[in-house]
Amino acid sequence: MTTSVHLHLLALTPDDLATLTNRGAVKRAQREIEEGQPTCTIEDIAGDLTFHWSDGIECRFPSGKTVHDAVCSSGSVGISRHVIRSVLAYQREHSCSTVPASSNRDRRHADQSESAAESNTISASISMWNPGEITDEALLKQFRKPAIAQARLRYEQGLLVELTRGAKPVARFLDEGLTVRFLVPGDLRYVSADCAEPMLPIWVVLAVWAFRELPPDRIGGLLSIHESELSIPKKGLETLHELLRELYRDGLSVVSHSWSARLSRLEPQLRDDGLIWPAELVLELLHQHEMYSQHDARFEPHQLARIVGELEVRRRTILSGTHAVPQLLVRGSQSDRTTGIAGGRLIGVGMGIVPGTRQTKIRAYLQDADSGSLMAVERSFANSDSKTGEISKSFLELADTVLVRGVSLRGLASSQLLLKSGKRTPAGELILPRTASSMTLHPQAYQWEALKPPFAVENIAQLRSRFESLPPDCLRPRRCTENLHVLPVQSVEEVRFDRSQQCLLATLVDAKGEGISLRHRYHFRGRQGFNDLYQILEQRKCQARFISGHLRAEGAGLVIEPIAFVIDDGSRRIGILPWLPAGESSEQQVTETVSSDFQSPHRPLPELFARLEHELSELLLTGVMQGNGMAWNELARHTSELGFVRFTEPIQALHAAFANRPNTIQWDAKSACAFVEELCLRICLVSNSLARAVK
């Protein structure tokens, strides 16, 4: 028995140890602890901790030192496997001596799951702490003065950082694409960052100073510190405005041949000007034009209004030079670029499906086990034409599409991928290598305690704090993983099917008793997976462990749309992909939940803005020169009746411009184009607001 408690050893999780050494050594040490061979005795004399192992190895941890300073009799350089197993043995002894047997949940786990759970339980028991409380004296004691001077200079240049307080606080520097993680409370010797070793002191100091700026009553949030004035690239934005005005006037169907060529030349110019996200939107607009020109069945007109609206929102925000929203969020930073992946281990964290009228998008989401970066492999599938009587493939059939030999979308979403090379785009898409030999899929055990923040959060309070500080989606980074998180779940309550919304609803409760709403939409092509998820949530409420999904704010609460759900049946953990059949995890015969004669209830606001978006999309296709103004008078009356004055005015003005066209010999389309531009902008902002409103 030990006579004192070494808190820094208890705070380290297996994932922390893997960060300090390598994952292979940690796994081997875990196996030895689980098998109980070799055994050890622990001696604590005046704070010096010594482990005597039955295989003749001795590991000594000097008082006041870190695991880096541990002395191993094996002679291994660095943190040896024997040092790691000593840390794990110390955690296990401390857990057994302080935790009553009745409180050890799910002791029927496999040994490896039990060891990981014990280590993470000890870490989770450490209360939330604030790195901002670390004093300048402590910084000077740990780091050299030149590093602190460099940090001060960088601090004064301005920072854009997202902070999260917790047992393992995280500072994510958005302008540099770099994350700093504090592993042990108050101990600057245990900090990791995805940067070069010589730069570590600078970013640790910056993270500490940034945490000091976060109000004490907030768990986390987005901070822009000393935001510097950025030059406004007016030439590129003026060119963009001219091209958009041409689109409003002529329409995508008849724009000149030079229009797409000029738009293509504009895209790299915007990147060179530091306007990464506008450049990405320009690429999407070019893709829409290409699909329309090639009569691609995946072309969806409503995407035009959304892309053009967001381009206009970002263009005006950049021109205004406002600091109400950090400009680097609106523009993007130079770290938002296509980067090569030299290799690594990627963990599948779920599958998202976006069914459209003409195409279905499927994304398999993965996290890099070392850096914590999130990415997605995306494929689009054209829907079958209902006029021909052809039946569209089920989501399961699409998810089983083979990308490379032995690798499917479903496999990526639910396994771990060993990758030799690849690329990640600014939008977060993973470009896989072309050869099957460059990647290998292996099953995963769903030990999601090891997933890294900020994707992994400790509780709902952290999520709530984050979303309170964020601007609308149309002014944020355009990554497909932007609102993606994984959350530990204690229990599931109030499972029900809402016929009015055609959604599966439930309340997920975390360890602190806070709740978050789950919403999963029904679709006939994924009905088997929908019903399987309904049964699992209803019958296995107490087996819930984790959920991953897209988060959004609705009123005063948060809603998660799941991409994966992890349960624990006592012998193993099972990952459920909500859009796909659960397979063996569904134990009973599935019954249909949704009636075929269902009629959607009347919902005035969503219906109004869906119609307005439709009319705008049609106008962007044909152009105002050929557009039909008949529908706009009725839309003006409808918006006026509902009290939307700011929409009524441009709609009425657009209708009046169309009405004057037959009576004017040389009709000037400029005013009509200006009204279309204004409506695209406003429908974009309203779409973001509706996503946050209670439905």
Secondary structure by P-SEA (a helix, b strand, c coil): cccccccccccccaaaaaaaccaaaaaaaaaaaaaccccbbbbbcccbbbbbbcccbbbbbcccccccccccccccccccaaaaaaaaaaaaaaaaacccccccccccccaaaaaaaaaaaaaaaccccccccccaaaaaacccaaaaaaaaaaaaaccbbbbbbccbbbbbcccccbbbbbccccccccccccccccaaaaaaaaaaaaaaacccccccccccccccbbbbaaaaaaaaaaaaaaaaaccccccccaaaaaaaaaaaaaaaacaaaaaaaaaaaaaaaaaaaaccccccaaaaaaaaaaaaaaaaaaaaccccccccccccccccccccccbbbbbbcbbbbbbcccbbbbbbbbbcccccbbbbbbbbbbccccccccccccaaaaaaccccccccaaaaacbbbbcccccccccbbbbbbcccccbbbbbbcccccccccccccccaaaaaaaaaacccccccccccccccbbbbbccccccccccccccbbbbbbccccbbbbbbbbbbccaaaaaaaaaaaaaccccccccccbbbbbccccccccccbbbbbcccbbbbbccccccccccccccccccccccccccccaaaaaaaaaaaaaaaaacccccccccaaaaaaaaaaaacaaaaaaaaaaaaaaaaaccccccccaaaaaaaaaaaaaaaaaaaaaaaaccc
